Structure formats: structure tokens, C-alpha cells
Amino acid sequence: MPYEIPENQPTAADWEHGTGLIGVRDPAIVDAAFERGERHVGVAVIGLALHHRAPQTILPRVAQALRATDPMQQHQGTVAIAHVARLHRTVDRECLALLRTQPRGNEADDDL
């Protein structure tokens, strides 16, 4: 079941500030944002994961976020894949492989 936007949540996409992007439902909007190099595209990927009904449409965009060089975008890709797994009960091999290459939070914990 897709996430419902609370009524007080801004719905107009503001790429400069990143607001309203959680409401993105159209994969073409995410694709265009990746092409433009939008700083907040990862939030739109999370929105797509929450709202789109077809995981096979969402997961390539999640993979693109996971491949990003920006750590925030990689983190947002991780959040997006978690939502896909929770809502659709599926992920794909490519996203899982990319997740395995992500840095794990605090590396200092390895010494414990």
C-alpha cells in the first residue's frame, strides 16, 4: 500500500530546497532529475519508492542512487530500497550487490 502524504506536507516539488519531492510518483521526473544532476534527487527516489506500484520501475532508479558518488544520495537510495522491500516485498540482485558495496555507517564500531 503506497504511503499517503499528510495534508500539511508540501506537495509542489522544490528542487532547490528539496521540499515536496517525497510526493514524486512519476519515474520520468526522477529520470530528468538524475539527468540534470539535481542535488535532492535521492528524496524523489524515496518518494517514488513510497508511491509507485511497480517495483520493476522503481528499482533501476534506486540502483542509480546507490551508484551515486554523493554519500547522501547513496543513503537515500538505501532508504528507498528499504521502502521497496517493505511495501512490495521484493528487491533485485543489482540493488543488493550495490548495497553490499556501501560504506557501513561508523567504521569505528568494527573494533568492538
N, C-alpha and C positions, 0 to 999 in steps of 0.2 A: 504494500500500500504506500503510495507516494506521500511524502512529507507535505503537510499543509502549512502555508505561510501564515503566521499570526497577523491579525488585522493591523497591528501597529508597525509591522515590518515594512520598510520602504520597498516598493516594487519596481521603480524605474532604475534601470541599470546605469550606474555611475562608474565608468571605468577609471576615472581619475582617483576617486576616493575608495572604490571597491564596494560601495553600498548598493543594495538591490540585486547583486549578482547571484545571491543564493536562490533567487527565483527563476534563474535561467532554465528553460525547458527544451530549447531548440539546439540540436548539435551544430547546426550551421553557424550559430552565434559563437559557440565555443571555438569552432574551426577558424573563423575570421579573427577572433581574439588571439589565437595562437599565431596566426599569420602576421598580425600587427605587432606581436610581441608585447601584448598588454601585461602589465605588472600583476594585475589581480585575476588573471585567467584561471588560476587554481581554485578560486572561490566559485567561479562559474562552472568548473568541472564538478565541484561538490554539489552545486545546485542541480546540474544535470543528473548526477547520481541519485539525488533525492527525488527528482520529478519524472524522469523519463522511464517509460515502462519496458524498454528493451535493453537488457544488459549487453547484448552484442553490439549495440550502438554506443553505449556508454564506455565500455572497457577500452577501446582504442584511444579515446581521449584521456582516460585515466593513465594509460601507458605513456602517453605523450607527456603528461605532467610528471610522472615518475622518472622519465628520462631527462627532465629539465636540469640545467646547471644551477638554478636558483634553489637553495635549500628550502625556502618557504613553499615554493611550488611543488617540490618533491613531497614535503609534509602534507600539503593539501591533496596531492594525489593519493597519499596513504589514507587520509581521511575519506576520500571519495571511494576507494576500493573497499574500505570497511563498510560504508553505507551500501554499496552494491551487494556485498556478501550478506549483510543483514537483511536487506529488503528483497533481494532476488535469489538469495541462497546459491549464488554461483560467483566464480571468478574465472580467469583464464590463466593459462600457463605463462604467457608473456608477462602479465602483471605480477604473478607470483615470482617469476625469475627476477624482475626488476626490483621488487620489494626486498629480495634477498641481498641485493647489492647496495641498499640504502644504509647510510650510517645509522647506528643504533644509539640514539639519544646520548647519554652520558657514558663515554668510554671509560671513565674513571671507575665505574661500577664493575668493570672486568676484574679488578684486583680484589674484589670481595670474596 
